């Protein structure tokens, strides 16, 4: 059935021609936006929903999560809050718990987190493998993720397992593991960081993934200055994620490339790292996305609204910039922002992903930080909240 959403006080479209509309309405039909414009000119629909002067925007696009996992890292978090530094090696704790979990346990946990995100306005979500680190466990994670997430990324290069030779593991990841997982994923990622994989190892894995037709992503520059950004730009990766420590050359490289800088402020807060310099990236002309990095070790939140509020209040982004980064920016990082069925944008032909706030303006996302403002959510035209 077609659905007309009317009574929208402020409609953020992310469309360059439509812009932001006042007193607007949306017609949803067959999973897509069929019409958009002034409420006074709205067409007839099977169902009419009046949202009573609330704001609406595209659903959040969370382009970076790690949701196929088991176990708990509360003790690690507590130690970090007591002053211990974050180390990439903590991933091994989750790897052990994930390997020991049943398929049912992993699927149930994944489903719970996807639903939790949807109830907060996330309508398009990427998630990764990376807590298996054996061929069988990575394939299992990819298949489970494909059942629940919109996009799946292979992250066999998350960490070298304990008591494993790094060169042997790189050969496994870029060979048999990649061959087995590739049919079930769209992207490949690598944690290019001290304590994980260096530039040469990361390049070898990413080039092997590209040869198999996968898109590329990079975890880079999280724990200190490093080669992640340069490598991502060199290989034309869709995104480089974290970007906590950037040199001017990193900023310039991102500004002159198609690679999206995906910022993960909840992770930086949880690991007590400095927040990324979003202002420098935006002022240079780089494309910026915001994502949660939801995972049990370094960023256990599914709240895109929290990331938006943090970006505005602490990273000098405007509300409009932060909302765009959390919607259109995430879609751009996943190459889903254009064409029929586009996400992160509301225009005729885009996917009917709509997030209605219990507020008259998106400004309230930062004006009232921490307050649950999601009033209603439509995903591909179906109301999910």
Secondary structure, DSSP 8 states (H G I E B T S, - for coil): --EEEEEEEEEE---TTT-EEEEEEEEEETTEEEEEEEGGG----SEEEEEEEEEEEE-EEE--B--S--S--HHHHHHHHTT----GGGHHHHHHHHHHS-HHHHHHHHHHHHHHHHTTTEEEEEEE--S--SHHHHHHHHHHHHHH-SEEEEEEET---TT--HHHHHHHIIIIIHHHHGGG-SEEEEEESTTSB-HHHHHHHHHHHHHTT-EEEEEESSSSS-SHHHHHHHTT-SEEEE--S--HHHHHHHHTSS-EEEE-HHHHHHTT-----HHHHHHHT--EEE---BBTTTB----HHHHHHHHHHHS---HHHHHHIIIIIHHHHTT-SSSTT-SS--STTSB--EEEESSSSTTHHHHTTTS--EEEEEETTEE--
